[in-house]
Amino acid sequence: MIVTILNHTPNPVETVAFAAKVCYSSMNISDIKPQKHLVSKLIKSGHLSPLEHASFTFAVEGISRACSHQLVRHRLASYSQQSQRYVGLYNFKYIIPPSIEKNEDLKNRYKQFMESTKDFYNEIAKTTSYEDARFILPNATETKVIVTMNARELLHFFSQRCCNRAQWEIRFLANEMLRLVKEAAFEIFENAGPPCIRGDCPEGEFSCKRRLDET
């Protein structure tokens, strides 16, 4: 999996701080000077709408279609994904889950299945069309996608997907995205991540008990 930031709002922390200052100031906009310390106050108070003025665009490669299907459930975002209708995937790559990777017998059978699927895909694609051949492609097929989210939605995304209860692949993706945005806008994402790092776990009986283990 390769995750990079393609672009983001220039000076995202200052942009959010500026928007926040507008909400609480009687000054003319041209006279307002952003104050970074306002950002942490916003987040602590739950006044998150100013965070929507900062956006981040990621390039994601080497994830499975299973992972991308989970990703696009986060609706307050923009996505551009490699098309299986217009792109021929004659020698498609695929993701092997760690639980299968560590079992030599399962891994070999898994690979055999994928190779036989490739052969059948190639047969269909050469005689009909990519859009019909794609019907046999497995969820494990690698894909690439461009993702744009604003900072508010990213906080929600990290809260959901950095949790140990999240599926392993999208959890890894979320943690990589979080690492990158912390470098770009630390004040916004300093305390981002699963709810348990800020308070109680909402998972109830399904909790991984990480917070208890760390205390």
Secondary structure as a PSIPRED ss2 file (coil, helix, strand):
# PSIPRED VFORMAT (PSIPRED V4.0)

   1 M C   1.000  0.000  0.000
   2 I E   0.000  0.000  1.000
   3 V E   0.000  0.000  1.000
   4 T E   0.000  0.000  1.000
   5 I E   0.000  0.000  1.000
   6 L E   0.000  0.000  1.000
   7 N E   0.000  0.000  1.000
   8 H E   0.000  0.000  1.000
   9 T C   1.000  0.000  0.000
  10 P C   1.000  0.000  0.000
  11 N C   1.000  0.000  0.000
  12 P H   0.000  1.000  0.000
  13 V H   0.000  1.000  0.000
  14 E H   0.000  1.000  0.000
  15 T H   0.000  1.000  0.000
  16 V H   0.000  1.000  0.000
  17 A H   0.000  1.000  0.000
  18 F H   0.000  1.000  0.000
  19 A H   0.000  1.000  0.000
  20 A H   0.000  1.000  0.000
  21 K H   0.000  1.000  0.000
  22 V H   0.000  1.000  0.000
  23 C H   0.000  1.000  0.000
  24 Y H   0.000  1.000  0.000
  25 S C   1.000  0.000  0.000
  26 S C   1.000  0.000  0.000
  27 M C   1.000  0.000  0.000
  28 N C   1.000  0.000  0.000
  29 I H   0.000  1.000  0.000
  30 S H   0.000  1.000  0.000
  31 D H   0.000  1.000  0.000
  32 I C   1.000  0.000  0.000
  33 K C   1.000  0.000  0.000
  34 P C   1.000  0.000  0.000
  35 Q C   1.000  0.000  0.000
  36 K C   1.000  0.000  0.000
  37 H H   0.000  1.000  0.000
  38 L H   0.000  1.000  0.000
  39 V H   0.000  1.000  0.000
  40 S H   0.000  1.000  0.000
  41 K H   0.000  1.000  0.000
  42 L H   0.000  1.000  0.000
  43 I H   0.000  1.000  0.000
  44 K H   0.000  1.000  0.000
  45 S H   0.000  1.000  0.000
  46 G C   1.000  0.000  0.000
  47 H C   1.000  0.000  0.000
  48 L C   1.000  0.000  0.000
  49 S H   0.000  1.000  0.000
  50 P H   0.000  1.000  0.000
  51 L H   0.000  1.000  0.000
  52 E H   0.000  1.000  0.000
  53 H H   0.000  1.000  0.000
  54 A C   1.000  0.000  0.000
  55 S E   0.000  0.000  1.000
  56 F E   0.000  0.000  1.000
  57 T E   0.000  0.000  1.000
  58 F E   0.000  0.000  1.000
  59 A E   0.000  0.000  1.000
  60 V E   0.000  0.000  1.000
  61 E E   0.000  0.000  1.000
  62 G E   0.000  0.000  1.000
  63 I E   0.000  0.000  1.000
  64 S E   0.000  0.000  1.000
  65 R H   0.000  1.000  0.000
  66 A H   0.000  1.000  0.000
  67 C H   0.000  1.000  0.000
  68 S H   0.000  1.000  0.000
  69 H H   0.000  1.000  0.000
  70 Q H   0.000  1.000  0.000
  71 L H   0.000  1.000  0.000
  72 V C   1.000  0.000  0.000
  73 R C   1.000  0.000  0.000
  74 H C   1.000  0.000  0.000
  75 R C   1.000  0.000  0.000
  76 L C   1.000  0.000  0.000
  77 A E   0.000  0.000  1.000
  78 S E   0.000  0.000  1.000
  79 Y E   0.000  0.000  1.000
  80 S E   0.000  0.000  1.000
  81 Q E   0.000  0.000  1.000
  82 Q C   1.000  0.000  0.000
  83 S C   1.000  0.000  0.000
  84 Q C   1.000  0.000  0.000
  85 R C   1.000  0.000  0.000
  86 Y C   1.000  0.000  0.000
  87 V C   1.000  0.000  0.000
  88 G C   1.000  0.000  0.000
  89 L C   1.000  0.000  0.000
  90 Y C   1.000  0.000  0.000
  91 N C   1.000  0.000  0.000
  92 F C   1.000  0.000  0.000
  93 K C   1.000  0.000  0.000
  94 Y E   0.000  0.000  1.000
  95 I C   1.000  0.000  0.000
  96 I C   1.000  0.000  0.000
  97 P C   1.000  0.000  0.000
  98 P H   0.000  1.000  0.000
  99 S H   0.000  1.000  0.000
 100 I H   0.000  1.000  0.000
 101 E H   0.000  1.000  0.000
 102 K C   1.000  0.000  0.000
 103 N C   1.000  0.000  0.000
 104 E H   0.000  1.000  0.000
 105 D H   0.000  1.000  0.000
 106 L H   0.000  1.000  0.000
 107 K H   0.000  1.000  0.000
 108 N H   0.000  1.000  0.000
 109 R H   0.000  1.000  0.000
 110 Y H   0.000  1.000  0.000
 111 K H   0.000  1.000  0.000
 112 Q H   0.000  1.000  0.000
 113 F H   0.000  1.000  0.000
 114 M H   0.000  1.000  0.000
 115 E H   0.000  1.000  0.000
 116 S H   0.000  1.000  0.000
 117 T H   0.000  1.000  0.000
 118 K H   0.000  1.000  0.000
 119 D H   0.000  1.000  0.000
 120 F H   0.000  1.000  0.000
 121 Y H   0.000  1.000  0.000
 122 N H   0.000  1.000  0.000
 123 E H   0.000  1.000  0.000
 124 I H   0.000  1.000  0.000
 125 A H   0.000  1.000  0.000
 126 K H   0.000  1.000  0.000
 127 T H   0.000  1.000  0.000
 128 T C   1.000  0.000  0.000
 129 S C   1.000  0.000  0.000
 130 Y H   0.000  1.000  0.000
 131 E H   0.000  1.000  0.000
 132 D H   0.000  1.000  0.000
 133 A H   0.000  1.000  0.000
 134 R H   0.000  1.000  0.000
 135 F H   0.000  1.000  0.000
 136 I H   0.000  1.000  0.000
 137 L C   1.000  0.000  0.000
 138 P C   1.000  0.000  0.000
 139 N C   1.000  0.000  0.000
 140 A C   1.000  0.000  0.000
 141 T E   0.000  0.000  1.000
 142 E E   0.000  0.000  1.000
 143 T E   0.000  0.000  1.000
 144 K E   0.000  0.000  1.000
 145 V E   0.000  0.000  1.000
 146 I E   0.000  0.000  1.000
 147 V E   0.000  0.000  1.000
 148 T E   0.000  0.000  1.000
 149 M E   0.000  0.000  1.000
 150 N E   0.000  0.000  1.000
 151 A H   0.000  1.000  0.000
 152 R H   0.000  1.000  0.000
 153 E H   0.000  1.000  0.000
 154 L H   0.000  1.000  0.000
 155 L H   0.000  1.000  0.000
 156 H H   0.000  1.000  0.000
 157 F H   0.000  1.000  0.000
 158 F H   0.000  1.000  0.000
 159 S H   0.000  1.000  0.000
 160 Q H   0.000  1.000  0.000
 161 R H   0.000  1.000  0.000
 162 C C   1.000  0.000  0.000
 163 C C   1.000  0.000  0.000
 164 N C   1.000  0.000  0.000
 165 R C   1.000  0.000  0.000
 166 A C   1.000  0.000  0.000
 167 Q C   1.000  0.000  0.000
 168 W H   0.000  1.000  0.000
 169 E H   0.000  1.000  0.000
 170 I H   0.000  1.000  0.000
 171 R H   0.000  1.000  0.000
 172 F H   0.000  1.000  0.000
 173 L H   0.000  1.000  0.000
 174 A H   0.000  1.000  0.000
 175 N H   0.000  1.000  0.000
 176 E H   0.000  1.000  0.000
 177 M H   0.000  1.000  0.000
 178 L H   0.000  1.000  0.000
 179 R H   0.000  1.000  0.000
 180 L H   0.000  1.000  0.000
 181 V H   0.000  1.000  0.000
 182 K H   0.000  1.000  0.000
 183 E H   0.000  1.000  0.000
 184 A H   0.000  1.000  0.000
 185 A C   1.000  0.000  0.000
 186 F H   0.000  1.000  0.000
 187 E H   0.000  1.000  0.000
 188 I H   0.000  1.000  0.000
 189 F H   0.000  1.000  0.000
 190 E C   1.000  0.000  0.000
 191 N C   1.000  0.000  0.000
 192 A C   1.000  0.000  0.000
 193 G C   1.000  0.000  0.000
 194 P C   1.000  0.000  0.000
 195 P H   0.000  1.000  0.000
 196 C H   0.000  1.000  0.000
 197 I H   0.000  1.000  0.000
 198 R C   1.000  0.000  0.000
 199 G C   1.000  0.000  0.000
 200 D C   1.000  0.000  0.000
 201 C C   1.000  0.000  0.000
 202 P C   1.000  0.000  0.000
 203 E C   1.000  0.000  0.000
 204 G H   0.000  1.000  0.000
 205 E H   0.000  1.000  0.000
 206 F H   0.000  1.000  0.000
 207 S C   1.000  0.000  0.000
 208 C C   1.000  0.000  0.000
 209 K C   1.000  0.000  0.000
 210 R H   0.000  1.000  0.000
 211 R H   0.000  1.000  0.000
 212 L H   0.000  1.000  0.000
 213 D H   0.000  1.000  0.000
 214 E C   1.000  0.000  0.000
 215 T C   1.000  0.000  0.000
